[in-house]
Amino acid sequence: MFCCCNVVGAAIYLNKKLYLKIDRGIIFRDVSFYIAATLVILGFGIYGEINLTTALVFLGLYVMQVATVLIQQCKQASKSSLIELGVNF
């Protein structure tokens, strides 16, 4: 949540327009991954040990987040290019 607030705050501060449009999917994605990471940390805290497996789980969670961001950006870019071509959804 801290990162989301900082990014949104910086975007509002640096924005020269009167409004800022943020896609709900982005906030949902970020908050979902923060909740998942928090649950994983709690689970490993209960387990009581940090080893190679736990590190790989965190690495996998990070890779999933990066892949999700890339997929969403590609979908948004293709949607924008279709709109520029005059294709409506």
Backbone torsions as a table, in degrees:
resi	resn	phi	psi	omega
1	MET	NA	-36.2	-178.6
2	PHE	-60.2	-44.5	-179.8
3	CYS	-65.4	-43.0	178.1
4	CYS	-58.3	-44.9	-178.4
5	CYS	-65.2	-40.0	179.3
6	ASN	-66.9	-43.0	-179.2
7	VAL	-65.5	-46.8	179.7
8	VAL	-64.6	-42.2	178.3
9	GLY	-61.9	-43.8	178.3
10	ALA	-65.4	-39.3	178.9
11	ALA	-64.6	-40.1	178.1
12	ILE	-66.3	-43.5	-178.8
13	TYR	-64.9	-41.1	-176.6
14	LEU	-85.0	-10.5	-178.1
15	ASN	-75.3	129.7	-179.8
16	LYS	-92.0	-8.8	179.2
17	LYS	-84.3	173.9	-179.6
18	LEU	-84.4	-12.3	-177.8
19	TYR	-139.4	163.8	177.9
20	LEU	-136.9	121.1	-179.3
21	LYS	-101.7	121.8	-179.6
22	ILE	-119.8	130.7	179.7
23	ASP	-72.2	133.3	179.5
24	ARG	-62.5	-31.4	-179.4
25	GLY	-60.8	-34.9	179.7
26	ILE	-66.9	-46.5	179.3
27	ILE	-64.1	-44.2	178.7
28	PHE	-59.5	-43.5	179.5
29	ARG	-61.0	-49.7	-177.2
30	ASP	-64.6	-45.0	-179.8
31	VAL	-65.3	-37.7	178.3
32	SER	-61.9	-43.5	179.5
33	PHE	-70.0	-33.6	175.2
34	TYR	-65.2	-41.5	178.0
35	ILE	-64.8	-43.4	178.8
36	ALA	-61.6	-44.5	179.5
37	ALA	-63.6	-39.3	178.4
38	THR	-64.4	-41.8	177.9
39	LEU	-65.9	-37.8	177.1
40	VAL	-64.4	-43.0	178.4
41	ILE	-62.0	-43.4	177.8
42	LEU	-62.5	-41.4	177.9
43	GLY	-62.1	-43.0	178.8
44	PHE	-70.7	-29.1	175.2
45	GLY	-66.0	-40.1	177.1
46	ILE	-67.2	-41.0	178.4
47	TYR	-63.5	-36.7	172.1
48	GLY	82.9	17.2	-178.1
49	GLU	-149.6	138.5	174.0
50	ILE	-112.2	121.8	179.5
51	ASN	-140.1	-166.6	-177.6
52	LEU	-62.1	-38.8	-179.6
53	THR	-62.7	-45.3	180.0
54	THR	-65.2	-37.9	177.0
55	ALA	-64.3	-39.4	178.6
56	LEU	-68.4	-32.3	176.1
57	VAL	-64.2	-44.4	177.3
58	PHE	-64.5	-40.2	176.8
59	LEU	-62.5	-42.2	177.5
60	GLY	-63.2	-39.9	177.4
61	LEU	-63.4	-40.3	177.9
62	TYR	-65.8	-43.5	178.8
63	VAL	-62.7	-39.4	177.1
64	MET	-63.5	-39.4	179.2
65	GLN	-66.3	-44.7	179.2
66	VAL	-63.0	-42.6	179.0
67	ALA	-63.3	-40.8	178.5
68	THR	-63.3	-42.3	178.1
69	VAL	-62.3	-45.9	-179.6
70	LEU	-63.3	-41.9	179.2
71	ILE	-64.1	-43.6	178.9
72	GLN	-63.9	-39.4	179.0
73	GLN	-67.0	-39.5	178.3
74	CYS	-65.1	-41.9	177.8
75	LYS	-63.6	-42.0	179.6
76	GLN	-65.5	-40.7	179.5
77	ALA	-65.6	-41.4	179.8
78	SER	-69.2	-36.4	177.5
79	LYS	-65.2	-41.4	178.9
80	SER	-64.8	-40.7	-179.7
81	SER	-68.8	-33.9	176.2
82	LEU	-68.4	-37.0	178.2
83	ILE	-65.9	-39.3	178.1
84	GLU	-64.1	-30.0	179.2
85	LEU	-81.2	-8.2	177.8
86	GLY	97.3	11.0	178.6
87	VAL	-88.1	122.4	179.3
88	ASN	-100.7	151.4	179.1
89	PHE	-99.4	NA	NA
